Amino acid sequence: YRSFVHVDLTCDLAEIFDVQFDAENEGDLWRLYALAFGTHGHDEASSDPGRELVHSVAHVEGEQVGEKIGHQVLGESVMRNIIPFFGIFSSAVTNYILTKRLGDTVRRAMRYQRAMDDTFDRWSGACAAHLDLLIEGMWFVFTADGRLAPEETTCLAKLLDKLDPVRRHAVMARFTEDEIDFLERITAEIPVEMREAFLHALEVAAAVDKIVGLPEKKLLRRVAHHLGLEFDMASVQKMIEDFEAVGVLADAPSL
């Protein structure tokens, strides 16, 4: 019954944000569940900000995630049976915690997905023509303030699905902690007429979590400088206010 509630909750949140799950790609749903339930996560002993996590989630198998979630449920059942009378209370608390965690993760992921969908709809030419560079730029934006969050991981993995295997592997190899090579590439490869759109897409990626810290501001300023543009924090702050108030950008189609 809890699994039914979770799936129903996921579909409701997707509908609220007007986000469609791809029926041909079940990985979208399993990625969310893998991260929400902790079947895939950061290796605490590693200093990697998320490269290995993106790789593992990008190739996640539904059967593997379902099996690990099943083991968690089995463990809960065993613990409830070991401790008499405590089972009812334990079950209620566990159900609440897991459902809230899943709901929070899915809600944030749907906000990210809607934001990027709207950005691609508005700037389809620049985003599609330089998708590999855009994904690389989003990696640096997302990791500027530390490790990847679950919603950031699913966002990157979904965009990587749009690339062929060779380009996908090449982009993920560039997921490093140093953006110098990335800045040189965008200077050389992004045409003048597409630079505003490219910068805007990275600004959306920075604003969608509703917090733009100093590392992200510095990165966006460097990107703008290499593109010959000005970074406007006021416009980014307006995006944050939009995400805070209604969950989507003001210039996006209304919910």
PASEBA-1860 file (N, C-alpha, C; in nm, 3 decimals):
! residues 255
1> YRSFVHVD> 0.084/-0.121/0.000/0.000/0.000/0.000/0.087/0.126/0.000 ~ 0.196/0.119/0.077/0.286/0.236/0.080/0.345/0.261/-0.059 ~ 0.381/0.155/-0.129/0.436/0.170/-0.264/0.333/0.234/-0.357 ~ 0.207/0.195/-0.343/0.101/0.255/-0.424/0.089/0.405/-0.394 ~ 0.093/0.439/-0.265/0.086/0.580/-0.225/0.202/0.659/-0.285 ~ 0.321/0.600/-0.284/0.440/0.669/-0.336/0.429/0.694/-0.486 ~ 0.385/0.593/-0.561/0.370/0.611/-0.705/0.263/0.716/-0.735 ~ 0.152/0.710/-0.662/0.044/0.807/-0.681/0.092/0.948/-0.649
9> LTCDLAEI> 0.170/0.963/-0.542/0.226/1.091/-0.504/0.320/1.144/-0.612 ~ 0.402/1.057/-0.666/0.495/1.096/-0.772/0.420/1.148/-0.895 ~ 0.317/1.076/-0.935/0.239/1.117/-1.053/0.167/1.248/-1.029 ~ 0.116/1.267/-0.907/0.045/1.392/-0.874/0.140/1.511/-0.882 ~ 0.260/1.496/-0.828/0.357/1.605/-0.831/0.401/1.636/-0.973 ~ 0.419/1.532/-1.054/0.456/1.554/-1.194/0.345/1.629/-1.267 ~ 0.220/1.594/-1.238/0.106/1.661/-1.302/0.098/1.807/-1.260 ~ 0.124/1.836/-1.133/0.120/1.974/-1.084/0.219/2.060/-1.159
17> FDVQFDAE> 0.339/2.006/-1.185/0.443/2.082/-1.255/0.434/2.066/-1.407 ~ 0.333/1.993/-1.453/0.313/1.971/-1.596/0.437/1.906/-1.659 ~ 0.487/1.805/-1.591/0.603/1.729/-1.638/0.556/1.589/-1.675 ~ 0.601/1.542/-1.790/0.560/1.411/-1.838/0.674/1.310/-1.819 ~ 0.641/1.194/-1.764/0.738/1.085/-1.759/0.739/1.016/-1.895 ~ 0.857/0.983/-1.941/0.873/0.918/-2.070/0.839/0.769/-2.055 ~ 0.729/0.728/-2.118/0.686/0.588/-2.107/0.787/0.492/-2.166 ~ 0.870/0.541/-2.260/0.971/0.456/-2.324/1.101/0.450/-2.244
25> NEGDLWRL> 1.109/0.532/-2.139/1.232/0.537/-2.060/1.198/0.530/-1.912 ~ 1.189/0.408/-1.860/1.152/0.389/-1.721/1.260/0.438/-1.625 ~ 1.378/0.470/-1.679/1.487/0.518/-1.594/1.454/0.646/-1.522 ~ 1.368/0.731/-1.580/1.331/0.857/-1.516/1.277/0.833/-1.375 ~ 1.185/0.739/-1.363/1.121/0.710/-1.235/1.217/0.639/-1.141 ~ 1.292/0.543/-1.193/1.382/0.465/-1.106/1.495/0.552/-1.051 ~ 1.540/0.650/-1.130/1.644/0.739/-1.078/1.596/0.813/-0.954 ~ 1.475/0.866/-0.963/1.419/0.938/-0.849/1.411/0.848/-0.727
33> YALAFGTH> 1.362/0.726/-0.746/1.346/0.636/-0.634/1.480/0.589/-0.579 ~ 1.576/0.568/-0.669/1.709/0.525/-0.624/1.771/0.629/-0.531 ~ 1.754/0.757/-0.565/1.812/0.864/-0.484/1.728/0.894/-0.361 ~ 1.596/0.889/-0.375/1.508/0.919/-0.262/1.519/0.814/-0.152 ~ 1.529/0.688/-0.192/1.535/0.580/-0.095/1.678/0.543/-0.055 ~ 1.775/0.610/-0.115/1.913/0.588/-0.075/1.975/0.461/-0.127 ~ 1.916/0.399/-0.232/1.979/0.280/-0.289/2.103/0.318/-0.369 ~ 2.109/0.445/-0.414/2.227/0.499/-0.480/2.257/0.634/-0.415
41> GHDEASSD> 2.380/0.655/-0.380/2.417/0.780/-0.316/2.566/0.802/-0.321 ~ 2.610/0.912/-0.260/2.751/0.944/-0.258/2.828/0.844/-0.172 ~ 2.947/0.812/-0.217/3.040/0.736/-0.134/3.104/0.833/-0.037 ~ 3.069/0.818/0.091/3.116/0.914/0.190/3.268/0.916/0.204 ~ 3.333/0.807/0.163/3.479/0.802/0.174/3.547/0.867/0.054 ~ 3.467/0.906/-0.045/3.524/0.963/-0.167/3.510/1.114/-0.167 ~ 3.606/1.181/-0.231/3.602/1.326/-0.245/3.530/1.368/-0.373 ~ 3.486/1.270/-0.450/3.417/1.297/-0.577/3.287/1.372/-0.549
49> PGRELVHS> 3.265/1.490/-0.611/3.143/1.567/-0.586/3.019/1.509/-0.648 ~ 3.033/1.404/-0.730/2.914/1.343/-0.787/2.930/1.276/-0.921 ~ 3.050/1.275/-0.975/3.070/1.217/-1.108/3.032/1.069/-1.110 ~ 3.079/0.993/-1.012/3.047/0.851/-1.008/2.899/0.828/-0.983 ~ 2.838/0.917/-0.904/2.695/0.904/-0.877/2.614/0.926/-1.004 ~ 2.650/1.027/-1.083/2.580/1.051/-1.209/2.594/0.930/-1.300 ~ 2.714/0.873/-1.305/2.738/0.757/-1.391/2.651/0.639/-1.348 ~ 2.645/0.612/-1.217/2.568/0.498/-1.169/2.418/0.519/-1.189
57> VAHVEGEQ> 2.372/0.641/-1.166/2.229/0.670/-1.182/2.190/0.672/-1.329 ~ 2.281/0.718/-1.415/2.252/0.721/-1.559/2.231/0.581/-1.615 ~ 2.289/0.481/-1.550/2.277/0.344/-1.598/2.198/0.256/-1.501 ~ 2.114/0.319/-1.420/2.041/0.245/-1.318/1.941/0.150/-1.382 ~ 1.926/0.031/-1.321/1.831/-0.068/-1.368/1.715/-0.076/-1.268 ~ 1.593/-0.075/-1.320/1.476/-0.078/-1.234/1.474/-0.198/-1.143 ~ 1.513/-0.313/-1.195/1.513/-0.436/-1.114/1.608/-0.423/-0.996 ~ 1.723/-0.361/-1.020/1.822/-0.344/-0.913/1.768/-0.253/-0.804
65> VGEKIGHQ> 1.707/-0.141/-0.842/1.652/-0.047/-0.745/1.539/-0.114/-0.667 ~ 1.447/-0.182/-0.738/1.336/-0.247/-0.673/1.382/-0.351/-0.572 ~ 1.487/-0.424/-0.607/1.540/-0.526/-0.517/1.596/-0.464/-0.389 ~ 1.667/-0.352/-0.403/1.724/-0.287/-0.286/1.617/-0.226/-0.197 ~ 1.513/-0.168/-0.261/1.402/-0.115/-0.182/1.331/-0.229/-0.110 ~ 1.316/-0.343/-0.179/1.255/-0.459/-0.116/1.333/-0.507/0.006 ~ 1.464/-0.503/-0.001/1.545/-0.542/0.113/1.522/-0.448/0.231 ~ 1.504/-0.318/0.202/1.476/-0.223/0.309/1.343/-0.255/0.376
73> VLGESVMR> 1.241/-0.283/0.293/1.109/-0.315/0.348/1.116/-0.442/0.432 ~ 1.189/-0.543/0.385/1.204/-0.667/0.459/1.272/-0.642/0.593 ~ 1.375/-0.557/0.592/1.443/-0.525/0.716/1.351/-0.458/0.816 ~ 1.265/-0.369/0.767/1.169/-0.303/0.855/1.075/-0.407/0.917 ~ 1.027/-0.500/0.836/0.934/-0.601/0.885/0.997/-0.688/0.993 ~ 1.123/-0.726/0.971/1.193/-0.809/1.070/1.208/-0.734/1.202 ~ 1.246/-0.607/1.196/1.263/-0.529/1.318/1.132/-0.512/1.393 ~ 1.021/-0.494/1.318/0.892/-0.478/1.386/0.850/-0.606/1.458
81> NIIPFFGI> 0.886/-0.720/1.399/0.849/-0.848/1.461/0.939/-0.883/1.579 ~ 1.061/-0.834/1.578/1.154/-0.865/1.687/1.112/-0.794/1.814 ~ 1.062/-0.670/1.800/1.027/-0.588/1.917/0.875/-0.583/1.929 ~ 0.814/-0.660/2.020/0.668/-0.662/2.034/0.611/-0.525/2.071 ~ 0.489/-0.497/2.023/0.412/-0.376/2.051/0.476/-0.248/1.996 ~ 0.603/-0.257/1.960/0.670/-0.138/1.906/0.645/-0.125/1.756 ~ 0.598/-0.234/1.696/0.584/-0.239/1.551/0.489/-0.135/1.494 ~ 0.375/-0.113/1.561/0.277/-0.018/1.508/0.334/0.122/1.503
89> FSSAVTNY> 0.396/0.163/1.613/0.456/0.297/1.619/0.570/0.309/1.518 ~ 0.656/0.206/1.513/0.770/0.208/1.423/0.725/0.216/1.277 ~ 0.621/0.140/1.244/0.572/0.139/1.106/0.517/0.276/1.067 ~ 0.443/0.338/1.155/0.385/0.469/1.126/0.494/0.574/1.104 ~ 0.594/0.573/1.191/0.703/0.670/1.179/0.781/0.647/1.050 ~ 0.813/0.521/1.021/0.888/0.488/0.900/0.813/0.530/0.775 ~ 0.682/0.501/0.771/0.600/0.538/0.656/0.602/0.690/0.635 ~ 0.590/0.763/0.744/0.589/0.910/0.734/0.722/0.963/0.683
97> ILTKRLGD> 0.831/0.913/0.740/0.964/0.962/0.702/0.994/0.933/0.557 ~ 0.969/0.809/0.514/0.999/0.770/0.375/0.912/0.846/0.275 ~ 0.784/0.862/0.309/0.694/0.932/0.218/0.731/1.079/0.207 ~ 0.767/1.141/0.319/0.807/1.282/0.316/0.937/1.299/0.237 ~ 1.032/1.208/0.259/1.159/1.216/0.187/1.135/1.202/0.037 ~ 1.053/1.105/-0.001/1.024/1.086/-0.143/0.953/1.209/-0.199 ~ 0.853/1.259/-0.127/0.777/1.375/-0.175/0.865/1.496/-0.195 ~ 0.954/1.523/-0.099/1.045/1.637/-0.111/1.139/1.621/-0.230
105> TVRRAMRY> 1.193/1.500/-0.247/1.285/1.476/-0.358/1.216/1.491/-0.493 ~ 1.097/1.431/-0.506/1.023/1.438/-0.632/0.981/1.581/-0.661 ~ 0.933/1.653/-0.559/0.890/1.793/-0.580/1.005/1.877/-0.633 ~ 1.122/1.864/-0.573/1.237/1.942/-0.619/1.277/1.898/-0.760 ~ 1.276/1.767/-0.785/1.314/1.716/-0.917/1.219/1.766/-1.025 ~ 1.090/1.772/-0.993/0.992/1.821/-1.091/1.013/1.971/-1.117 ~ 1.052/2.046/-1.015/1.081/2.188/-1.034/1.201/2.205/-1.127 ~ 1.303/2.124/-1.107/1.421/2.129/-1.194/1.382/2.093/-1.337
113> QRAMDDTF> 1.304/1.984/-1.352/1.269/1.938/-1.485/1.184/2.041/-1.558 ~ 1.087/2.101/-1.487/1.002/2.202/-1.551/1.086/2.323/-1.592 ~ 1.179/2.364/-1.505/1.264/2.480/-1.536/1.347/2.455/-1.661 ~ 1.405/2.335/-1.672/1.487/2.308/-1.790/1.401/2.288/-1.915 ~ 1.283/2.228/-1.899/1.192/2.215/-2.013/1.155/2.352/-2.069 ~ 1.123/2.446/-1.978/1.086/2.581/-2.022/1.204/2.650/-2.089 ~ 1.323/2.630/-2.035/1.443/2.691/-2.093/1.469/2.637/-2.232 ~ 1.456/2.505/-2.248/1.478/2.444/-2.380/1.372/2.489/-2.480
121> DRWSGACA> 1.248/2.506/-2.432/1.142/2.553/-2.522/1.172/2.695/-2.571 ~ 1.226/2.777/-2.482/1.251/2.917/-2.517/1.377/2.932/-2.601 ~ 1.482/2.854/-2.568/1.611/2.869/-2.636/1.651/2.737/-2.700 ~ 1.560/2.677/-2.774/1.585/2.543/-2.829/1.708/2.537/-2.919 ~ 1.731/2.641/-2.999/1.844/2.639/-3.090/1.977/2.632/-3.018 ~ 1.999/2.722/-2.924/2.126/2.726/-2.851/2.144/2.603/-2.764 ~ 2.036/2.559/-2.698/2.047/2.445/-2.607/2.076/2.316/-2.683 ~ 2.007/2.295/-2.794/2.026/2.171/-2.869/2.159/2.168/-2.942
129> AHLDLLIE> 2.201/2.281/-2.997/2.324/2.286/-3.075/2.449/2.266/-2.990 ~ 2.440/2.305/-2.864/2.557/2.298/-2.775/2.520/2.228/-2.644 ~ 2.444/2.118/-2.658/2.395/2.048/-2.540/2.508/1.993/-2.455 ~ 2.613/1.942/-2.519/2.724/1.887/-2.442/2.790/1.993/-2.354 ~ 2.810/2.112/-2.409/2.869/2.221/-2.331/2.773/2.269/-2.223 ~ 2.644/2.270/-2.253/2.546/2.313/-2.153/2.543/2.217/-2.035 ~ 2.544/2.086/-2.063/2.546/1.987/-1.955/2.672/2.003/-1.871 ~ 2.785/2.023/-1.939/2.911/2.042/-1.866/2.902/2.166/-1.778
137> GMWFVFTA> 2.845/2.275/-1.831/2.831/2.396/-1.753/2.740/2.377/-1.633 ~ 2.631/2.302/-1.652/2.541/2.275/-1.541/2.609/2.193/-1.433 ~ 2.696/2.102/-1.474/2.774/2.026/-1.375/2.854/2.121/-1.286 ~ 2.921/2.218/-1.346/3.001/2.311/-1.266/2.913/2.400/-1.179 ~ 2.796/2.438/-1.229/2.703/2.518/-1.149/2.654/2.437/-1.030 ~ 2.612/2.314/-1.054/2.555/2.230/-0.949/2.658/2.193/-0.842 ~ 2.784/2.177/-0.883/2.886/2.133/-0.786/2.967/2.250/-0.730 ~ 2.934/2.373/-0.769/3.010/2.488/-0.721/3.003/2.501/-0.570
145> DGRLAPEE> 2.889/2.463/-0.510/2.872/2.477/-0.366/2.881/2.344/-0.293 ~ 2.937/2.242/-0.358/2.954/2.113/-0.291/2.906/1.998/-0.377 ~ 2.864/1.890/-0.314/2.822/1.770/-0.386/2.684/1.786/-0.448 ~ 2.659/1.702/-0.548/2.530/1.705/-0.617/2.417/1.663/-0.524 ~ 2.305/1.735/-0.534/2.182/1.696/-0.466/2.110/1.594/-0.555 ~ 2.016/1.516/-0.498/1.945/1.416/-0.578/1.878/1.475/-0.702 ~ 1.811/1.590/-0.686/1.742/1.651/-0.800/1.839/1.699/-0.906 ~ 1.958/1.742/-0.866/2.060/1.783/-0.962/2.114/1.662/-1.038
153> TTCLAKLL> 2.129/1.552/-0.967/2.178/1.430/-1.029/2.080/1.379/-1.135 ~ 1.950/1.376/-1.101/1.851/1.329/-1.197/1.841/1.423/-1.317 ~ 1.857/1.552/-1.293/1.852/1.650/-1.402/1.965/1.626/-1.501 ~ 2.087/1.608/-1.451/2.201/1.581/-1.538/2.184/1.448/-1.612 ~ 2.139/1.346/-1.541/2.123/1.214/-1.603/2.020/1.219/-1.716 ~ 1.912/1.293/-1.695/1.808/1.302/-1.799/1.861/1.375/-1.922 ~ 1.941/1.480/-1.902/1.999/1.552/-2.015/2.102/1.466/-2.088 ~ 2.178/1.387/-2.012/2.276/1.298/-2.074/2.209/1.195/-2.164
161> DKLDPVRR> 2.085/1.159/-2.133/2.011/1.064/-2.216/1.993/1.116/-2.358 ~ 1.996/1.248/-2.376/1.975/1.308/-2.507/2.097/1.294/-2.598 ~ 2.212/1.256/-2.541/2.335/1.243/-2.618/2.356/1.099/-2.662 ~ 2.425/1.081/-2.773/2.461/0.946/-2.814/2.571/0.895/-2.720 ~ 2.593/0.764/-2.714/2.688/0.708/-2.616/2.828/0.769/-2.622 ~ 2.877/0.799/-2.741/3.013/0.854/-2.753/3.021/0.993/-2.691 ~ 2.926/1.080/-2.727/2.925/1.216/-2.671/2.898/1.212/-2.521 ~ 2.811/1.121/-2.478/2.780/1.111/-2.335/2.906/1.078/-2.256
169> HAVMARFT> 2.981/0.980/-2.305/3.105/0.941/-2.237/3.205/1.056/-2.234 ~ 3.214/1.129/-2.345/3.308/1.241/-2.352/3.271/1.352/-2.255 ~ 3.140/1.381/-2.244/3.096/1.486/-2.152/3.123/1.446/-2.007 ~ 3.089/1.324/-1.972/3.108/1.280/-1.834/3.256/1.276/-1.797 ~ 3.343/1.254/-1.894/3.487/1.257/-1.867/3.533/1.398/-1.831 ~ 3.453/1.498/-1.870/3.488/1.638/-1.840/3.424/1.687/-1.711 ~ 3.359/1.598/-1.637/3.303/1.633/-1.507/3.417/1.635/-1.405 ~ 3.483/1.748/-1.395/3.598/1.763/-1.307/3.571/1.876/-1.207
177> EDEIDFLE> 3.671/1.912/-1.130/3.657/2.021/-1.033/3.715/2.151/-1.086 ~ 3.769/2.151/-1.205/3.833/2.270/-1.261/3.763/2.309/-1.391 ~ 3.707/2.431/-1.394/3.630/2.474/-1.510/3.710/2.552/-1.614 ~ 3.842/2.559/-1.599/3.923/2.640/-1.691/3.907/2.593/-1.835 ~ 3.917/2.463/-1.859/3.904/2.411/-1.995/3.763/2.437/-2.050 ~ 3.663/2.426/-1.964/3.526/2.453/-2.005/3.510/2.598/-2.051 ~ 3.567/2.691/-1.977/3.558/2.833/-2.013/3.625/2.860/-2.147 ~ 3.736/2.794/-2.171/3.804/2.811/-2.300/3.721/2.753/-2.414
185> RITAEIPV> 3.652/2.642/-2.388/3.571/2.580/-2.492/3.452/2.667/-2.529 ~ 3.384/2.724/-2.430/3.267/2.804/-2.464/3.308/2.932/-2.537 ~ 3.425/2.986/-2.502/3.474/3.105/-2.573/3.496/3.075/-2.721 ~ 3.548/2.956/-2.749/3.581/2.921/-2.886/3.462/2.866/-2.965 ~ 3.365/2.802/-2.896/3.264/2.725/-2.968/3.124/2.787/-2.968 ~ 3.090/2.870/-2.870/2.955/2.927/-2.866/2.949/3.050/-2.956 ~ 2.867/3.048/-3.061/2.855/3.165/-3.150/2.801/3.287/-3.074 ~ 2.835/3.404/-3.120/2.794/3.527/-3.054/2.643/3.534/-3.038
193> EMREAFLH> 2.569/3.495/-3.141/2.423/3.508/-3.139/2.356/3.410/-3.042 ~ 2.431/3.311/-2.991/2.373/3.213/-2.899/2.424/3.229/-2.756 ~ 2.511/3.325/-2.733/2.574/3.334/-2.602/2.478/3.379/-2.492 ~ 2.389/3.470/-2.524/2.292/3.516/-2.425/2.204/3.400/-2.378 ~ 2.159/3.320/-2.473/2.074/3.206/-2.440/2.151/3.104/-2.356 ~ 2.277/3.080/-2.390/2.360/2.984/-2.317/2.379/3.029/-2.172 ~ 2.411/3.157/-2.153/2.429/3.209/-2.018/2.299/3.203/-1.940 ~ 2.188/3.235/-2.006/2.058/3.232/-1.939/2.028/3.091/-1.887
201> ALEVAAAV> 2.057/2.989/-1.967/2.030/2.851/-1.926/2.109/2.815/-1.800 ~ 2.234/2.861/-1.792/2.315/2.834/-1.672/2.264/2.915/-1.553 ~ 2.212/3.034/-1.577/2.154/3.113/-1.468/2.030/3.044/-1.412 ~ 1.950/2.984/-1.499/1.833/2.909/-1.453/1.878/2.791/-1.367 ~ 1.982/2.721/-1.412/2.034/2.606/-1.337/2.082/2.649/-1.199 ~ 2.137/2.769/-1.189/2.186/2.819/-1.060/2.071/2.862/-0.969 ~ 1.965/2.917/-1.028/1.856/2.975/-0.949/1.752/2.873/-0.905 ~ 1.744/2.759/-0.973/1.631/2.668/-0.953/1.627/2.609/-0.812
209> DKIVGLPE> 1.740/2.602/-0.742/1.736/2.554/-0.604/1.706/2.667/-0.505 ~ 1.683/2.787/-0.557/1.639/2.906/-0.482/1.748/2.962/-0.391 ~ 1.870/2.918/-0.413/1.985/2.972/-0.339/2.102/2.984/-0.435 ~ 2.157/3.103/-0.449/2.277/3.121/-0.532/2.389/3.172/-0.442 ~ 2.479/3.081/-0.407/2.588/3.116/-0.318/2.702/3.186/-0.390 ~ 2.800/3.226/-0.312/2.915/3.298/-0.367/2.989/3.217/-0.473 ~ 3.015/3.086/-0.453/3.085/3.010/-0.558/3.009/3.010/-0.691 ~ 2.875/3.000/-0.685/2.797/3.002/-0.808/2.802/3.139/-0.874
217> KKLLRRVA> 2.795/3.244/-0.795/2.803/3.380/-0.851/2.937/3.401/-0.922 ~ 3.044/3.357/-0.859/3.176/3.372/-0.920/3.185/3.295/-1.050 ~ 3.131/3.174/-1.052/3.134/3.093/-1.173/3.055/3.161/-1.285 ~ 2.935/3.207/-1.255/2.852/3.272/-1.356/2.918/3.400/-1.409 ~ 2.985/3.472/-1.322/3.056/3.593/-1.367/3.170/3.556/-1.462 ~ 3.241/3.446/-1.432/3.349/3.403/-1.521/3.294/3.357/-1.655 ~ 3.183/3.285/-1.652/3.120/3.240/-1.777/3.078/3.361/-1.859 ~ 3.011/3.457/-1.794/2.967/3.578/-1.865/3.084/3.653/-1.925
225> HHLGLEFD> 3.193/3.664/-1.849/3.312/3.735/-1.896/3.369/3.668/-2.021 ~ 3.377/3.536/-2.020/3.433/3.465/-2.135/3.340/3.471/-2.256 ~ 3.212/3.494/-2.232/3.117/3.507/-2.342/3.100/3.651/-2.388 ~ 3.170/3.744/-2.321/3.160/3.884/-2.356/3.029/3.947/-2.312 ~ 2.971/3.893/-2.204/2.843/3.942/-2.153/2.857/3.990/-2.009 ~ 2.750/4.050/-1.957/2.747/4.094/-1.819/2.657/4.000/-1.738 ~ 2.704/3.961/-1.622/2.622/3.880/-1.532/2.530/3.972/-1.452 ~ 2.400/3.947/-1.460/2.300/4.031/-1.392/2.239/3.953/-1.277
233> MASVQKMI> 2.287/3.980/-1.156/2.237/3.909/-1.039/2.091/3.944/-1.012 ~ 2.048/4.063/-1.052/1.909/4.103/-1.029/1.812/4.011/-1.104 ~ 1.848/3.974/-1.227/1.760/3.885/-1.304/1.759/3.745/-1.243 ~ 1.873/3.701/-1.189/1.878/3.570/-1.123/1.794/3.573/-0.996 ~ 1.801/3.683/-0.922/1.720/3.697/-0.801/1.571/3.694/-0.835 ~ 1.533/3.752/-0.949/1.393/3.748/-0.992/1.350/3.604/-1.020 ~ 1.440/3.526/-1.079/1.409/3.384/-1.103/1.386/3.312/-0.970 ~ 1.472/3.340/-0.873/1.459/3.276/-0.741/1.323/3.309/-0.680
241> EDFEAVGV> 1.280/3.434/-0.692/1.150/3.476/-0.639/1.036/3.403/-0.710 ~ 1.052/3.384/-0.841/0.950/3.309/-0.916/0.941/3.165/-0.868 ~ 1.057/3.100/-0.853/1.059/2.962/-0.806/1.002/2.952/-0.664 ~ 1.030/3.050/-0.582/0.980/3.050/-0.444/0.829/3.069/-0.441 ~ 0.778/3.156/-0.527/0.636/3.191/-0.523/0.547/3.088/-0.591 ~ 0.584/3.044/-0.712/0.495/2.957/-0.789/0.562/2.830/-0.841 ~ 0.692/2.819/-0.826/0.760/2.698/-0.868/0.807/2.696/-1.011 ~ 0.766/2.795/-1.092/0.811/2.806/-1.231/0.848/2.950/-1.259
249> LADAPSL> 0.917/2.973/-1.371/0.955/3.108/-1.407/0.835/3.188/-1.456 ~ 0.838/3.318/-1.432/0.726/3.405/-1.466/0.697/3.407/-1.615 ~ 0.802/3.394/-1.697/0.782/3.399/-1.843/0.758/3.262/-1.904 ~ 0.739/3.161/-1.814/0.707/3.026/-1.862/0.555/3.011/-1.876 ~ 0.508/2.914/-1.954/0.363/2.889/-1.961/0.306/2.862/-1.823 ~ 0.190/2.919/-1.795/0.131/2.906/-1.662/0.089/2.763/-1.633 ~ 0.091/2.726/-1.505/0.052/2.592/-1.465/-0.100/2.576/-1.476
END
